[in-house]
């Protein structure tokens, strides 16, 4: 007999996944840009925001750009990626991590995920270099604010003389062995998108320790204008520079980064405690080596706690079952009380536009199927060769908004618990 969901009173106003949290100084800097008429892509706020990002990350240079995607595009081009060049990319990530490879005509090859951090698997990356030994660029994303296995990945990239591009869009303020994410790649990228840990409504930064890379990024981001008394252009450029208004917002937000991380951690730990006796685990990290920024709190349902679920390209079906649940049931329950959750990013190699791309696991190359697992004799459990697909099937992102009250989060926890009754 199918269970019936409990009915819960919806919130008076929506609880968001992760919305902007403004504090006041941001408005003063916007007002200053307006009153001084520095509204374009030059101004004091851009220079100060770049300085503050360098100070926080430890990077030598920061270039303020219109978005994190613009930063990733310039990073890919700066790494020398051209038509038909293979680039190894994180598989479990947002499409913006990967699309810039196509902008330059490159060929993305997706690297499987590992369970310890939900990030790029170093063993799969090493396997990829055995299959594509001439690859010279790797794009690594830190999922949901959790650093990947940076020491191992850095070592592999150096051994194979590949440029590491670090997509730290979701992990600003996170650190690995006390070094900030964004300072591990030869070129790294941050995002100021509206849902990030701090926001300028948009905007992003390209980070590097190399002056020549920073100078080239600034030139390309302002239409590659040459130092001539007229408009002279000798190479392709872009309208990618950050505006002084956006930089003012980010400048105002920057001083609250650590406070936002503290609040996000409190949200994560309250979920962890409130859901502790359910067949779920929270998105993991390595407490010995890394400090996440806890941007999004996520959960993964244990296999024994999953009810039957089938997902198509745009639809999902599940069969409710006592003592079990699935991501779509929980997301529907959250939606019924006006709380925003989301599925885990659908892996890139499962996306229709990338389905023909190669996908590398520890055992070689392959494509997603429901049978991509083997048995471990030692632990007698399934070992998924397509880890990203497994996390996508069993995981979801929980409401993680800084402005969510304890009472609201308690009700969200109650709703999730009811899904397993």
Helices and strands as residue ranges (DSSP letters): H 25-36, H 44-57, E 61-65, H 68-78, E 86-90, H 96-103, E 107-111, H 122-131, E 137-141, G 143-145, H 150-159, E 163-167, E 175-176, E 179-180, E 187-191, E 204-208, H 211-221, H 244-254, H 257-274, E 280-282, E 290-291, E 298-301, G 303-305, E 308-311, E 316-319, H 327-336, E 342-343, G 348-350, G 352-354, E 359-361, E 364-365, E 373-375, E 382-384, H 387-394, E 395-397, H 406-419
